[in-house]
Amino acid sequence: MESMHEIIERAGGTLDCLVSRSGGIRLEIKRKGAELISLQKLCGDGVWRGYLYRDGLADTPAEGWTSHSTLMGYYIHRLWEQRSFYRGKEIRGGTHGFLRHCIFGAPEYDAGDASLTYRLAAKDVPSGSYPLRVSFALVYRLVEGGGVEVEFRFENEEPETEAHISFGLHPGIELTKLADGRVLMPAGRYVRHIAPGDFLDGNTVEIDHAGGAMPFSIEGLPGSYLLALDGVPERNFLVEDPASGRSLALEFGDCPFLTLWSNGADFVCVEPCWGLPDSNPPTAFEDKPGIQKLPPRGKIAKSFRMSPRWVAPTIYSNLLSR
């Protein structure tokens, strides 16, 4: 796939732009947090349309959710009292971990692969944030058919010690109006992990879903829906915004968990997660539910895809009315 990489300096930070006109996809990634802040599609009417919340805005708003697509790791969601103990060593950090605050260096651009790779060496992990030598790479790759693949890579450099990590992405998908947006979920048995105050209490609820619109209330999204996907064989989701004609397909592959969230503004987050938040009362870090394990000298690579679509709103309305 023919692609192009451009570096953009903008108020709010340095951005990397990855674009494929043949594929009709344009990405902007902020080097702070390696955060995808713009996912645009060249639509059939010749207009580039954005799909993320506050798409393309690199500044920090005065209020509300300040992110677009937060990178999560080496743990995700919350730690009890913003700390945990990993084999007796203290980890300290805020929501979703330290990666979101890292200033990544210039990414590796692979024209043939149509990709950008951001790296964090184990030696550059902030002191007190994670005690083992585990390096990280994040790949944004344009794919045939007009989508983007996001790949997480971790390498345990410890010669004798197993490592534990959680990770994921927190994409906010823009809606014209939250109440009119639709999240379509595949059929299967979902297990909801109950988490008052965003901490697991050990209780779960099984939900058999025939497929289609999510079986949850939009009004309940600020409380987050944490869902295990073991009983969902085809993990493909779709967010529709009928008023604009935009929709975003998300292919989660073998991702084990999904989080649905919004703060009530006009967006919804559909988050692939390899892990869960801390518990109340908390457990040791290595015993966190859903934690991923890397053997000594081991590697892990996991990915998911996002594919933007567009249909003229008048056509969209006709399809919905059938």
C-alpha positions as CSV (number, residue, x, y, z in Angstrom):
1,M,0.0,0.0,0.0
2,E,1.4,3.4,-1.0
3,S,1.7,5.6,2.1
4,M,3.3,8.9,3.3
5,H,4.7,10.1,6.6
6,E,4.8,13.7,7.6
7,I,5.8,15.4,10.8
8,I,3.6,18.3,12.0
9,E,4.4,20.8,14.7
10,R,1.2,22.1,16.2
11,A,0.1,23.8,19.4
12,G,-0.2,21.0,21.9
13,G,2.8,18.9,20.6
14,T,4.5,17.1,17.7
15,L,2.3,15.0,15.5
16,D,3.1,12.2,13.1
17,C,0.8,12.0,10.1
18,L,0.4,8.7,8.3
19,V,-1.7,8.8,5.1
20,S,-2.7,6.5,2.3
21,R,-4.7,8.2,-0.4
22,S,-5.2,4.9,-2.2
23,G,-6.7,3.5,1.0
24,G,-8.5,6.8,1.8
25,I,-7.2,6.8,5.4
26,R,-5.3,9.5,7.3
27,L,-3.9,9.2,10.9
28,E,-2.5,11.8,13.2
29,I,-0.5,10.5,16.3
30,K,0.6,12.8,19.1
31,R,4.1,11.8,20.4
32,K,3.0,12.5,24.0
33,G,1.4,9.2,24.9
34,A,1.7,7.9,21.3
35,E,-2.0,8.9,21.1
36,L,-4.0,8.6,18.0
37,I,-5.8,11.9,17.9
38,S,-7.2,11.7,14.4
39,L,-8.7,8.9,12.3
40,Q,-10.0,10.3,9.0
41,K,-11.6,8.7,6.0
42,L,-11.8,10.1,2.5
43,C,-15.5,9.6,1.9
44,G,-17.3,9.1,-1.4
45,D,-18.2,12.8,-1.7
46,G,-14.5,13.7,-1.6
47,V,-14.6,15.0,2.0
48,W,-12.1,13.9,4.7
49,R,-14.2,13.1,7.8
50,G,-12.9,12.5,11.3
51,Y,-14.2,9.6,13.5
52,L,-12.6,10.3,16.9
53,Y,-13.8,12.7,19.6
54,R,-12.4,16.2,19.1
55,D,-10.7,14.7,16.0
56,G,-7.4,16.4,15.1
57,L,-7.4,18.8,18.0
58,A,-4.0,18.5,19.8
59,D,-4.7,21.1,22.5
60,T,-6.1,20.3,26.0
61,P,-9.7,21.6,26.5
62,A,-10.5,23.5,29.7
63,E,-13.1,20.9,30.8
64,G,-14.5,17.5,30.0
65,W,-12.6,14.4,28.7
66,T,-9.3,15.7,27.4
67,S,-8.3,12.6,25.4
68,H,-9.0,11.1,22.0
69,S,-7.7,7.6,22.2
70,T,-5.7,7.0,25.4
71,L,-2.9,4.4,25.4
72,M,-3.2,2.1,28.5
73,G,-0.3,0.1,30.0
74,Y,1.5,-1.4,31.9
75,Y,-1.7,-1.7,33.8
76,I,-5.2,-0.4,32.8
77,H,-8.0,1.5,34.5
78,R,-7.3,2.2,38.1
79,L,-5.0,1.1,41.0
80,W,-6.3,1.2,44.5
81,E,-5.2,4.5,46.1
82,Q,-3.0,4.9,43.0
83,R,-0.5,2.2,44.1
84,S,0.0,-1.5,44.0
85,F,2.6,-4.0,45.2
86,Y,4.3,-6.3,42.7
87,R,6.2,-9.1,44.4
88,G,6.6,-6.7,47.3
89,K,7.8,-3.7,45.2
90,E,5.6,-0.7,45.1
91,I,4.1,0.6,41.8
92,R,2.7,4.1,41.8
93,G,0.6,5.7,39.1
94,G,-2.7,7.3,38.0
95,T,-5.5,6.0,35.8
96,H,-4.5,3.8,32.9
97,G,-0.7,3.7,33.7
98,F,2.3,5.8,32.7
99,L,2.4,5.2,29.0
100,R,-0.1,8.0,28.3
101,H,2.3,10.5,29.8
102,C,5.5,9.4,28.0
103,I,7.0,11.5,25.4
104,F,7.9,9.0,22.7
105,G,10.8,9.6,20.3
106,A,10.4,9.8,16.5
107,P,8.7,6.6,15.3
108,E,10.1,4.2,12.8
109,Y,8.3,4.6,9.5
110,D,8.0,1.6,7.2
111,A,6.8,2.7,3.8
112,G,6.3,-0.9,2.6
113,D,4.3,-1.8,5.7
114,A,2.5,1.5,5.8
115,S,3.2,1.7,9.5
116,L,4.6,3.8,12.3
117,T,6.3,2.1,15.3
118,Y,6.8,3.9,18.7
119,R,9.2,2.3,21.1
120,L,9.9,2.5,24.8
121,A,13.1,0.7,26.0
122,A,12.9,-1.1,29.4
123,K,15.6,1.3,30.8
124,D,13.3,4.3,30.0
125,V,10.4,3.1,32.0
126,P,9.9,5.8,34.7
127,S,11.3,4.9,38.1
128,G,8.6,3.5,40.5
129,S,6.2,2.9,37.6
130,Y,7.1,-0.8,37.0
131,P,9.9,-2.8,38.5
132,L,10.9,-5.3,35.8
133,R,12.8,-4.9,32.6
134,V,10.0,-5.1,30.0
135,S,10.2,-3.1,26.8
136,F,7.2,-1.8,24.7
137,A,6.4,-1.0,21.1
138,L,3.2,0.3,19.6
139,V,2.5,0.0,15.9
140,Y,-0.1,1.9,13.8
141,R,-0.5,0.2,10.5
142,L,-2.7,1.1,7.5
143,V,-4.4,-2.0,6.1
144,E,-6.0,-2.9,2.8
145,G,-9.7,-2.0,2.6
146,G,-9.3,1.3,4.4
147,G,-8.6,0.7,8.1
148,V,-5.9,0.8,10.7
149,E,-4.4,-2.0,12.8
150,V,-3.1,-1.2,16.3
151,E,-0.5,-3.6,17.6
152,F,0.9,-3.8,21.1
153,R,4.2,-5.5,21.6
154,F,5.9,-6.3,24.9
155,E,9.2,-8.1,25.5
156,N,10.3,-9.4,28.9
157,E,14.0,-8.9,29.2
158,E,14.3,-10.7,32.5
159,P,16.2,-13.9,32.1
160,E,14.5,-15.8,35.0
161,T,11.4,-13.9,36.0
162,E,7.9,-14.0,34.7
163,A,6.4,-10.6,34.0
164,H,2.8,-9.4,34.4
165,I,1.2,-6.6,32.4
166,S,-2.2,-5.2,31.3
167,F,-2.7,-3.0,28.3
168,G,-5.3,-1.7,25.8
169,L,-6.6,1.4,24.0
170,H,-9.3,3.8,25.0
171,P,-10.7,5.2,21.7
172,G,-13.5,7.8,21.9
173,I,-15.7,7.6,18.9
174,E,-17.5,10.9,18.0
175,L,-21.3,11.0,17.8
176,T,-23.5,13.8,16.6
177,K,-25.6,13.2,19.7
178,L,-24.9,10.5,22.3
179,A,-28.5,9.5,22.7
180,D,-28.8,8.7,19.0
181,G,-25.6,6.7,18.6
182,R,-25.8,2.9,18.3
183,V,-23.3,0.3,19.5
184,L,-23.9,-3.0,17.8
185,M,-22.5,-6.0,19.6
186,P,-22.0,-9.6,18.3
187,A,-24.0,-12.5,19.7
188,G,-22.7,-14.4,22.6
189,R,-22.5,-14.7,26.4
190,Y,-21.0,-11.7,28.0
191,V,-19.8,-11.6,31.6
192,R,-20.1,-8.2,33.2
193,H,-17.6,-7.5,36.0
194,I,-19.3,-5.2,38.6
195,A,-17.0,-2.4,39.6
196,P,-18.5,0.2,42.0
197,G,-16.3,3.3,41.9
198,D,-14.3,1.6,39.1
199,F,-12.9,-1.1,41.4
200,L,-13.9,-4.8,41.0
201,D,-16.0,-6.1,43.9
202,G,-15.8,-9.8,42.8
203,N,-19.4,-10.0,41.5
204,T,-20.3,-10.8,37.9
205,V,-23.4,-11.0,35.8
206,E,-23.9,-13.2,32.8
207,I,-25.7,-11.6,29.8
208,D,-26.8,-13.7,26.8
209,H,-27.1,-11.4,23.8
210,A,-28.6,-12.4,20.5
211,G,-26.6,-9.8,18.6
212,G,-27.5,-6.2,17.7
213,A,-27.8,-3.0,19.7
214,M,-26.0,-3.2,23.0
215,P,-28.1,-4.5,25.9
216,F,-27.2,-1.6,28.1
217,S,-28.5,1.9,28.8
218,I,-26.6,4.9,27.2
219,E,-27.3,6.7,30.5
220,G,-25.3,4.1,32.4
221,L,-22.1,4.6,30.4
222,P,-20.4,6.9,32.9
223,G,-20.3,3.9,35.3
224,S,-18.4,1.8,32.7
225,Y,-19.5,-1.7,31.5
226,L,-16.6,-4.1,31.9
227,L,-17.2,-7.2,29.8
228,A,-15.3,-10.5,29.5
229,L,-15.6,-11.9,26.0
230,D,-14.8,-15.6,26.5
231,G,-18.3,-16.5,25.4
232,V,-18.3,-14.3,22.3
233,P,-16.8,-16.2,19.4
234,E,-16.9,-13.4,16.8
235,R,-15.6,-10.2,18.5
236,N,-16.6,-7.6,15.9
237,F,-18.4,-4.4,17.0
238,L,-19.9,-1.5,15.2
239,V,-20.6,2.1,16.3
240,E,-23.1,3.9,14.2
241,D,-23.9,7.7,14.0
242,P,-26.9,7.8,11.7
243,A,-27.1,11.6,11.7
244,S,-23.7,12.0,10.0
245,G,-23.6,8.6,8.1
246,R,-20.4,7.6,9.9
247,S,-19.8,4.2,11.4
248,L,-16.7,2.6,12.8
249,A,-16.2,-1.2,12.7
250,L,-13.9,-2.6,15.4
251,E,-12.4,-6.1,15.0
252,F,-11.1,-7.3,18.4
253,G,-9.7,-10.7,17.4
254,D,-8.8,-12.6,20.5
255,C,-9.0,-9.6,22.8
256,P,-10.4,-10.9,26.2
257,F,-12.2,-7.8,27.6
258,L,-14.2,-4.9,26.4
259,T,-15.0,-1.6,28.2
260,L,-17.9,0.7,27.2
261,W,-17.7,4.2,28.6
262,S,-18.8,7.8,28.0
263,N,-19.0,10.8,30.4
264,G,-22.3,11.9,28.8
265,A,-20.7,14.0,26.1
266,D,-21.3,13.1,22.4
267,F,-18.9,10.2,22.2
268,V,-18.7,6.6,23.2
269,C,-15.5,4.6,24.1
270,V,-15.4,1.0,22.9
271,E,-12.1,-0.2,24.4
272,P,-10.2,-3.4,23.7
273,C,-8.6,-4.4,27.0
274,W,-6.1,-7.1,27.9
275,G,-6.8,-6.8,31.7
276,L,-9.2,-5.4,34.3
277,P,-9.0,-2.7,37.0
278,D,-7.9,-3.2,40.5
279,S,-10.1,-4.8,43.1
280,N,-11.6,-3.6,46.4
281,P,-10.0,-4.9,48.5
282,P,-6.9,-4.9,46.3
283,T,-4.8,-7.9,45.4
284,A,-1.1,-8.1,44.6
285,F,-0.3,-6.8,41.2
286,E,0.6,-10.3,39.8
287,D,-2.8,-11.6,41.0
288,K,-4.9,-8.9,39.3
289,P,-7.9,-10.4,37.4
290,G,-7.2,-10.6,33.7
291,I,-3.4,-9.9,34.0
292,Q,-1.3,-11.0,31.1
293,K,1.8,-13.1,31.6
294,L,5.1,-13.1,29.8
295,P,7.6,-15.9,30.5
296,P,11.3,-15.1,31.1
297,R,12.7,-13.7,27.8
298,G,9.2,-14.0,26.4
299,K,7.3,-11.7,24.0
300,I,3.6,-10.9,23.4
301,A,2.0,-9.2,20.4
302,K,-1.7,-8.4,20.3
303,S,-3.7,-6.3,17.9
304,F,-7.1,-5.0,16.9
305,R,-8.5,-3.1,13.9
306,M,-10.7,-0.1,13.3
307,S,-12.3,0.5,9.9
308,P,-14.3,3.8,9.3
309,R,-17.3,3.7,7.0
310,W,-19.6,6.4,5.6
311,V,-23.0,6.4,3.9
312,A,-24.7,9.7,3.0
313,P,-27.2,10.4,5.8
314,T,-30.2,10.4,3.5
315,I,-29.3,6.9,2.3
316,Y,-28.6,5.9,5.9
317,S,-32.0,7.0,7.0
318,N,-33.6,5.0,4.2
319,L,-31.7,1.9,5.3
320,L,-32.7,2.3,9.0
321,S,-36.4,2.7,8.0
322,R,-36.5,-0.6,6.1
